[in-house]
Amino acid sequence: MNACTKPIFFTRHPILITAILGAVALPGLLVAQDARKNPASKIFVSDVSGEAQIDTGDNIQDLAKKSVYTVQGAVIETKKAEKEEDKSKMFSTMVYSNGTGAYFDQDTRLEMKRFQQEPFTPNRGDMEVEPSISQTQAFLARGTVALCNSKLVAGSSMNYQTNLGQVNIRGQKVVIESQNEITKVSMLDGESTVKSAGTDLGGRVLRSGEQAIIRRQPNAPPQVMIQKIPPSEASQLDDKVAQACMAKKTVYFEVKERQITENAPAAGTTETRSTATDEPATTGTTPGASPVTAFDGNTAAIGTSNVVREIIAVPVVPVELPVQFTVSPAQITTPGRGGD
């Protein structure tokens, strides 16, 4: 190679080199900044009756009451009851960090394909409206899920799929049941759009008091049929949604920003936290281990420390009522008899 063709790019253009290296590093920086702005969405387990577990992708744990998990990509399963009389005794209730209360019946498997949420401001005034825009996409492989939702803000979406169809939820109270041959969607409050799998593009609108039934058809795509909720099913549906709504009132969520020094646990690890009522709820742990709150791994470097922005669950403590006591006639003073 002669002098005329010798590369001089890297030796004579340091400013251009810096600009190119900066452009290469920019996407990673933007990803880090976006991660800091969007902490991982969480789910709070308010009650567990019977056996249930969550597969987070890293490990499989038994669901623990008053624990918090990062739920996107997780699989939640409740155990099947062995006896008919035990079916009503086996369930789990949870609260998503967008304010959705959920009831999981026995023998239920839910795959949370996507659950993302934009940052929100703590100390909100209206707890009946979700705190920020969120996108939920879940697959109900089998079983029954009852949802008690906060009012969705503009830009949010909530989509639950089964093997036979899907429902785009806009209302506040809905029950979804998925079996191999049939899917039922019961709308107790609000509206949703139900679509069958296959050729159904537009879908059918489901209103309060209505139930959509999607059945598997021989040699044909499944079809959506809409009817009134049968009176024989109404009571059980109401009970399931009521438990989801009760769970919704047991917790509220905040976003907190903390700095981690170089000696603190690295991003994505865990640290021990207090389990007092004014502290964040804890994640599920192995038997005998200390309760922990998991970092979501969203950090941004600032000098010698990292900033972690995370969604935390704060359990609601019932107001303690005054102690009741009985006043006997002997304790009542009468004017003129030593009482004044």
Rosetta blueprint (number, residue, H / E / L):
1 M L
2 N L
3 A L
4 C L
5 T L
6 K L
7 P L
8 I L
9 F H
10 F H
11 T H
12 R H
13 H L
14 P H
15 I H
16 L H
17 I H
18 T H
19 A H
20 I H
21 L H
22 G H
23 A H
24 V H
25 A H
26 L H
27 P H
28 G H
29 L H
30 L H
31 V H
32 A H
33 Q H
34 D H
35 A H
36 R H
37 K H
38 N L
39 P L
40 A L
41 S L
42 K E
43 I E
44 F E
45 V E
46 S E
47 D E
48 V E
49 S E
50 G L
51 E L
52 A E
53 Q E
54 I E
55 D E
56 T L
57 G L
58 D L
59 N L
60 I E
61 Q E
62 D E
63 L L
64 A L
65 K L
66 K L
67 S E
68 V E
69 Y E
70 T E
71 V L
72 Q L
73 G L
74 A L
75 V E
76 I E
77 E E
78 T E
79 K L
80 K L
81 A L
82 E L
83 K L
84 E H
85 E H
86 D H
87 K H
88 S H
89 K H
90 M L
91 F E
92 S E
93 T E
94 M E
95 V E
96 Y E
97 S L
98 N L
99 G L
100 T L
101 G E
102 A E
103 Y E
104 F E
105 D E
106 Q L
107 D L
108 T L
109 R E
110 L E
111 E E
112 M E
113 K E
114 R E
115 F E
116 Q E
117 Q E
118 E L
119 P L
120 F L
121 T L
122 P L
123 N L
124 R L
125 G L
126 D L
127 M L
128 E L
129 V E
130 E L
131 P L
132 S L
133 I L
134 S E
135 Q E
136 T E
137 Q E
138 A E
139 F E
140 L E
141 A E
142 R E
143 G E
144 T E
145 V E
146 A E
147 L E
148 C E
149 N L
150 S L
151 K E
152 L L
153 V L
154 A L
155 G L
156 S L
157 S E
158 M E
159 N E
160 Y E
161 Q E
162 T L
163 N L
164 L L
165 G E
166 Q E
167 V E
168 N E
169 I E
170 R L
171 G L
172 Q L
173 K E
174 V E
175 V E
176 I E
177 E E
178 S E
179 Q L
180 N L
181 E L
182 I E
183 T E
184 K E
185 V E
186 S E
187 M E
188 L E
189 D E
190 G L
191 E L
192 S E
193 T E
194 V E
195 K E
196 S E
197 A L
198 G L
199 T L
200 D L
201 L L
202 G L
203 G L
204 R E
205 V E
206 L E
207 R L
208 S L
209 G L
210 E E
211 Q E
212 A E
213 I E
214 I E
215 R E
216 R E
217 Q E
218 P L
219 N L
220 A E
221 P E
222 P E
223 Q E
224 V E
225 M E
226 I E
227 Q E
228 K E
229 I L
230 P L
231 P H
232 S H
233 E H
234 A H
235 S H
236 Q H
237 L H
238 D H
239 D H
240 K H
241 V H
242 A H
243 Q H
244 A H
245 C H
246 M H
247 A H
248 K H
249 K L
250 T L
251 V E
252 Y E
253 F E
254 E E
255 V E
256 K E
257 E E
258 R E
259 Q E
260 I E
261 T L
262 E L
263 N L
264 A L
265 P L
266 A L
267 A L
268 G L
269 T L
270 T E
271 E E
272 T E
273 R L
274 S L
275 T L
276 A L
277 T L
278 D L
279 E L
280 P L
281 A L
282 T E
283 T E
284 G L
285 T L
286 T L
287 P L
288 G L
289 A L
290 S L
291 P L
292 V E
293 T E
294 A E
295 F L
296 D L
297 G L
298 N L
299 T E
300 A E
301 A E
302 I E
303 G L
304 T L
305 S E
306 N E
307 V E
308 V E
309 R E
310 E E
311 I E
312 I E
313 A E
314 V E
315 P E
316 V L
317 V L
318 P L
319 V L
320 E L
321 L L
322 P L
323 V L
324 Q L
325 F L
326 T L
327 V L
328 S L
329 P H
330 A H
331 Q H
332 I L
333 T L
334 T L
335 P L
336 G L
337 R L
338 G L
339 G L
340 D L
